[in-house]
Amino acid sequence: MGNIKIVFFDVDGTLLKFQTTQLSEKTVETLHRLQANGIKICVATGRPPVALPKFKEVDFDAFLTFNGSYCYTREGDVIFNNPISKEDVNIILRNAKHLGKPVSIAVKSRMTSNGTSEDLEQYYTFASQKLEISDDFYDLVENDEVYQLILACREAEYADILKDVTGAKITGWWEKAIDIIPADGGKGRGIEKILEYYGFDKTEAMAFGDGGNDIEMLQTVGTGVAMGNASDKVKAIADDVCGDVADDGVYHYCVAHGLI
């Protein structure tokens, strides 16, 4: 694996244990040693930029946020910008209202909701965030670029939520809630744009992930590694499997394969 030039990391369940905000000492060591070996490190998450954990110990080279719809460098250069169309956002909100479901939207500066539910609130707690309900929800829909919508639902309701929607799709990592992103988006698309920006081939890229929204990412790079705590579906498509996030699986994998 001496040709690896960039490594992409999901956050929750990969770099961080769920409902935690601090990297383990071994994870920090891993990230520093990768950079010392000339390997770029990139966050690849469904979170918006404003909700990224503040890792004081590590200065990532690039950030893939909103499941790949907004990607940028450490210096703030935008690599890829891909919001959902206003028309599709409004159709999804209409469909959700018909189903009696509150919705969260994610714009660059914040995440906010037009209501709440037990499952939606739990979704936020996984990332140590708190759901916000705001009076200006529909003003944001009208005036800001919406990169992601989040709502609590089950798979049987997916078709009803996307009824008449042409430019968005569902992704997710939890069976009780979903992220809705551009139809031509996803972590895989974001990775393609970042590799193009740096001039890297996919064979020079590696990724670590654990959730359903990581599947495209793991398939897009040359070596996709599923965490030991990943679902069986994610492990089945991965090129390899490392240890559990709670056992510093990323660190031990990188040591075993000569990356650090």
GUKOL-752132 format. One line per 5 residues: their letters; for each residue x, y, z of C-alpha. Coordinates in steps of 0.001 Angstrom, whole numbers, plus 524288, in hexadecimal, padded with zeros to 5 digits. Example, Ala and Ser with C-alpha at 12.3 -4.5 7.8 and 13.67 -1.06 7.14 Angstrom:
2
as = 8300C:7EE6C:81E78 ~ 83566:7FBDC:81BE4
This chain:
260
mgnik = 80000:80000:80000 ~ 80B8C:808F7:7FDD2 ~ 80467:8108D:7F333 ~ 7F9C0:81647:7FBF0 ~ 7F97D:82521:7FAEF
ivffd = 7EC84:82881:80181 ~ 7E3C4:8222C:80BB6 ~ 7D569:8259D:80DEA ~ 7CF39:823B5:81B40 ~ 7C0FC:8235B:81F1E
vdgtl = 7BF20:829E1:82C5D ~ 7B4B0:82380:834D1 ~ 7B798:81534:836F4 ~ 7C4C6:8162D:83022 ~ 7CD1D:82123:835BF
lkfqt = 7C417:82306:8415D ~ 7BC49:819B6:84993 ~ 7ADFA:81D8F:8491F ~ 7AA06:8285C:85290 ~ 7B821:82C6D:854DE
tqlse = 7BF41:83897:85055 ~ 7CD95:835A6:852DB ~ 7D6E4:82D89:84AB7 ~ 7DE3D:822C0:851AA ~ 7ECDC:82472:8537F
ktvet = 7EF76:81981:849C7 ~ 7E6B2:81FD2:83F88 ~ 7EDBA:82CD7:8410D ~ 7FAB8:825CD:83FCA ~ 7F5E8:81EE0:8338A
lhrlq = 7F1C8:82B7E:82CE2 ~ 7FE71:83280:83046 ~ 806DE:8274C:82B80 ~ 7FF56:82620:81EC4 ~ 801DA:83482:81BFE
angik = 81013:83317:81FF6 ~ 81117:8286B:815A6 ~ 80BDE:831B7:80B3F ~ 7FE05:82C3A:80B26 ~ 7F2BE:835E0:80AD5
icvat = 7E78C:833A7:8144C ~ 7D97F:8375F:8117E ~ 7CD13:83749:819A9 ~ 7C1B4:83121:8123A ~ 7B4F8:83328:81974
grppv = 7A683:8359A:81841 ~ 7A7DD:840F5:821A7 ~ 7A7A0:84F18:81D14 ~ 7B40C:85731:81ED7 ~ 7AE2C:85E2A:82A96
alpkf = 7ABFC:8513E:8319E ~ 7B98F:84B97:82FB2 ~ 7C034:847E9:83C78 ~ 7CAFF:85137:84095 ~ 7D716:848C3:84015
kevdf = 7E160:851DF:845B1 ~ 7EBCD:84778:844AC ~ 7EA6C:844F8:83604 ~ 7EA77:84DE4:82A1F ~ 7E3C1:84654:81F29
daflt = 7E79E:84936:81123 ~ 7D9D7:848FB:80B93 ~ 7CBAB:84788:80F9B ~ 7C0B7:84021:808D6 ~ 7B402:84476:80F49
fngsy = 7A55E:842BC:80CF8 ~ 7A854:834E0:80815 ~ 7B0C1:83A7F:7FD34 ~ 7A894:84629:7F901 ~ 7B1F9:85068:7FE48
cytre = 7C095:84DB2:7FDFF ~ 7CB80:85720:80132 ~ 7D9CB:857E9:8050B ~ 7DFDD:85B8F:81200 ~ 7E293:86901:80C37
gdvif = 7D42D:86ABF:808CA ~ 7D509:86880:7FA21 ~ 7C833:86293:7F565 ~ 7CA2C:855F8:7EDC5 ~ 7BBEF:85247:7EB7B
nnpis = 7AEFC:8591A:7EE14 ~ 7A290:8515E:7EB4F ~ 795FE:855AA:7F258 ~ 7887A:84FBD:7F06A ~ 77F91:85748:7E741
kedvn = 77564:86029:7ED8D ~ 76AA4:858EF:7E652 ~ 76E87:84BC1:7EBE6 ~ 77045:85151:7F99C ~ 7626E:8569B:7F961
iilrn = 75CD2:849ED:7F3F1 ~ 76382:8421A:7FEB3 ~ 75E3B:84B68:80904 ~ 750A5:849DC:80339 ~ 751B6:83B0F:80351
akhlg = 756D0:83AF2:81142 ~ 74BAF:843B4:815B2 ~ 741F8:83A66:80F63 ~ 74821:82F44:8171B ~ 74812:83746:82397
kpvsi = 756E6:83763:824B9 ~ 75F71:842AD:8294E ~ 76B65:845CE:82121 ~ 778E4:84B4C:823E6 ~ 78042:852D7:8198D
avksr = 78ED7:8550A:818CF ~ 79474:86165:812EF ~ 7A2B3:8659B:813EF ~ 7A0D0:86D86:82040 ~ 7977B:86520:82826
mtsng = 78E04:859DA:82994 ~ 78012:85C7F:82DB1 ~ 772B8:855FB:82DB3 ~ 76460:85901:82BE6 ~ 7608F:84F8D:836B2
tsedl = 76553:84423:83EAD ~ 76371:835C5:8416B ~ 769D7:82BEB:84A5D ~ 7716C:82552:83F5D ~ 775E8:83238:83977
eqyyt = 77AE4:836E4:8469A ~ 78209:82A0D:848AF ~ 7885B:82B81:83B43 ~ 78E6A:8383D:83FDB ~ 79370:8326B:84C8E
fasqk = 79BB6:82885:8452B ~ 7A442:833DF:840D3 ~ 7A34E:83AC1:84E10 ~ 79AA8:8454A:84825 ~ 78DC1:84B29:84C74
leisd = 78226:84CC8:84367 ~ 77E39:85AF1:84126 ~ 77095:85F5B:83D35 ~ 77069:86CFD:83759 ~ 7665B:876EB:832D3
dfydl = 76E7E:87A3F:826D3 ~ 76EB4:86C47:821A0 ~ 76741:86F9D:8152D ~ 76F12:87C27:8132B ~ 77B51:873C4:812DA
vende = 774EA:86A81:8092F ~ 771B9:875FD:80068 ~ 77E51:87DC1:80180 ~ 78963:87436:80486 ~ 78F29:868B2:7FD4B
vyqli = 78A2A:85C21:80381 ~ 793F9:8510F:802B4 ~ 78CF3:846C3:80AA7 ~ 77FDD:84398:810C4 ~ 77E82:83A76:81C4F
lacre = 7723D:833C2:82102 ~ 76E58:82810:8290D ~ 76804:81D21:82156 ~ 768CB:80ECB:81DC5 ~ 76C7E:808B2:810BE
aeyad = 75E47:805CC:80D61 ~ 75BD5:81483:80CF0 ~ 7670A:81812:803CA ~ 75ECE:81806:7F768 ~ 754A2:82116:7FD56
ilkdv = 75EFB:82A8D:801FA ~ 76526:82B60:7F475 ~ 75848:82BE2:7ECE2 ~ 759BA:83540:7E146 ~ 767EB:8382D:7E504
tgaki = 7714C:83781:7D979 ~ 77E2B:83CE8:7DE8B ~ 7801D:83709:7EC0B ~ 7825B:829BD:7F22E ~ 78294:82345:7FF75
tgwwe = 78EC7:81F03:80696 ~ 79090:81B8C:814CA ~ 7977A:813D2:81F3F ~ 78C5E:81175:82905 ~ 77FD5:809E6:826A4
kaidi = 7772F:8141D:82D3E ~ 77B55:82070:825E8 ~ 78098:824AB:818BF ~ 788B8:82F11:81227 ~ 783A0:83433:8052D
ipadg = 78E33:83921:7FC0B ~ 78F55:83CC7:7ED95 ~ 78CB9:8316A:7E46E ~ 79A23:83339:7DE63 ~ 7A08A:8349F:7EBBD
gkgrg = 7A5D1:82BAD:7F638 ~ 7B2E6:82983:7FC9D ~ 7B7AC:82277:7F075 ~ 7B522:82E66:7E7F3 ~ 7BBDC:83732:7F1BB
iekil = 7C7B0:82E5A:7F207 ~ 7C888:82E82:7E330 ~ 7C8D9:83D62:7E37A ~ 7D34A:83DBC:7EE15 ~ 7DBCE:833CF:7E701
eyygf = 7DA72:83BD1:7DA95 ~ 7DE26:84833:7E1F7 ~ 7EAB1:84231:7E740 ~ 7EDD0:83A73:7DB01 ~ 7ED2D:82D40:7E1D0
dktea = 7E89C:8205F:7DC0B ~ 7DEB2:81841:7E381 ~ 7E913:80DD4:7E596 ~ 7F069:817E0:7EDBF ~ 7E4C7:819E7:7F6D1
mafgd = 7DFEE:8128D:802B3 ~ 7D3AE:8148E:80AF5 ~ 7CE8F:80FFD:8181C ~ 7C001:80FA8:81B33 ~ 7B561:80891:82291
ggndi = 7A7F1:80D19:81DDC ~ 79F10:80B23:81231 ~ 7A272:818BA:80D47 ~ 7B0B2:81450:80CA5 ~ 7AE4B:80997:802B7
emlqt = 7B062:81243:7F6BE ~ 7BC94:817C6:7FD0F ~ 7C27F:80A71:7FF8C ~ 7BF78:8065E:7F191 ~ 7C53D:812B0:7EB84
vgtgv = 7D2EB:811B4:7F143 ~ 7DD19:80776:7EE2D ~ 7DC62:801AA:7FBE0 ~ 7CFC1:802CD:80391 ~ 7D0BD:7FE57:811B6
amgna = 7C4C1:7FB96:81A1B ~ 7C584:7FD6B:828B5 ~ 7C3B2:7F191:83169 ~ 7B75F:7F81B:83694 ~ 7B1DE:7F9FF:828D1
sdkvk = 7A592:7F31C:82454 ~ 7A6A6:7E649:81CEE ~ 7A21B:7ED5D:810A0 ~ 7AD84:7F6DB:8115D ~ 7B747:7EC20:81461
aiadd = 7B26F:7E444:808BD ~ 7B61A:7EECC:7FED6 ~ 7C2E0:7F2E3:8054F ~ 7D035:7EE83:800A8 ~ 7D467:7EC19:80EA2
vcgdv = 7CFB0:7ED19:81CB5 ~ 7D714:7F2FB:82821 ~ 7D473:7F2CB:836AC ~ 7C984:7F987:83E18 ~ 7C9FE:80845:84006
addgv = 7CA1B:805CC:84EB5 ~ 7D69C:7FDE4:84D05 ~ 7DDC3:807E9:84484 ~ 7DB6C:7FFB3:83874 ~ 7E08D:80A17:82F1B
yhycv = 7ED6D:80B33:83675 ~ 7F008:7FCA1:836C3 ~ 7EC72:7FB1E:82873 ~ 7F5A8:805FE:82440 ~ 800C0:8002A:82C3D
ahgli = 7FE72:7F276:82700 ~ 7FE88:7F734:818E8 ~ 80A7A:7FFF8:819E7 ~ 80368:80CE8:81844 ~ 808F8:8122C:824F5
